[in-house]
Amino acid sequence: MRSPLTLGKSRIEALSDGVFAIAMTLLVLKLEVPEVMHHSSNEAMLQQLLAMGPAFATYVVTFLIAGGFWFLQHLTYHFVRHTTGVFIWITLLFLMLVALLPFSAGLMGHLLIHPVSQLFYFANQLAIALLLNAQWLYARRKGLLDADDPDQIERLTFRIAGTAAVFAACLIIAAFLPFWSWTPIPVFLAAAAIVEARK
């Protein structure tokens, strides 16, 4: 049986970095400068800036989440020796959803507590996390990894799976209690920090 074609990883790494850089930069474009007249009072301008609080909060959180996804994918490529066609297509689907982040963040920024905007936003994050899991599991099962450090590989597997779990929790909570939908994120980060500190 003919073995699958193996490809270098440098080109897909470069594409991934480019997509993340553009998506994370586009997030700030969702912060529209308030249209205030030059004669507006300081109080009026401050009120308009305060009204943008949800948009600013969504920008900060989404930027950090995107950075977290980039970091996890960067860690996966540290262990990947080479790629295959299937691995690249999984990565392309992953990047397609990363590129959708500015839209889902913009929707969330305008309708922070609305169930539909939250469901779309967290579904976007969950889909990214699931495809990152699929990419990693495929690489493990097809022997694409450098297995010199199995402990580190197991730790990374846990971290990637945990990311999907936390966004699944956010999505479920958003469907019933939109005001509390963000709660799993800081809880997960705190738990992960405690686990890492004990190792």
Steps between C-alpha positions, in 0.01 A plus 500: 500500500642836397575738788340847494694790355688691769556874473710758679334708769662839439244623244194414711668655805556822306140502377371442854707786638371728225135414554528547876682832456234635262203371703639641825569836333152516346349466847593859582318627191175402669566783748346792314600848613192682636362763267508800734504863400791720599271703724386193697569518869746275676207330674332420169818355354562297815148360487552384142829335592338328798223377271771321303592296808354173364688546171829567682445201731424273206810624317730432796357156577491390135855622437625300799300191398638523145848535646436189707395304193810622315719394793344152515538452127860622525561236767351228279732591215794471737433125508387452138784370281315525169145528369266322259225619269230412754686684777525812282128495414409470868728797566337701219155441652643604837638822347173571320327513838779708651443753220132515606592630847477873409141450384391300804678746730328793329164332544572436866624856553172645377272246672701384802224325695281398206469117485540482121822705494640295788408169340666606174810630680555195718411262217778667299746451787388140557535414132856639500583296811350181353698536178818560699420176685437321169829628360693385806332159528554435129869588535533263798323208333684535172844515661574856394639597840844492648429273797821564693307668784178302563426687825492834319281350228250376758495839671434674171223252418335584832529875440353481150212279616438734794465793262219325315333407828500857631342644184244220495410605856477865393271406212268297722481774764437764230190311393343525846684767705662748257616732778722221642625356172856632546542335840670175382791692345652652819414181693689290245798738497520498879476120513764463226734736685462297820564173316807644326634637830479158665697327227 
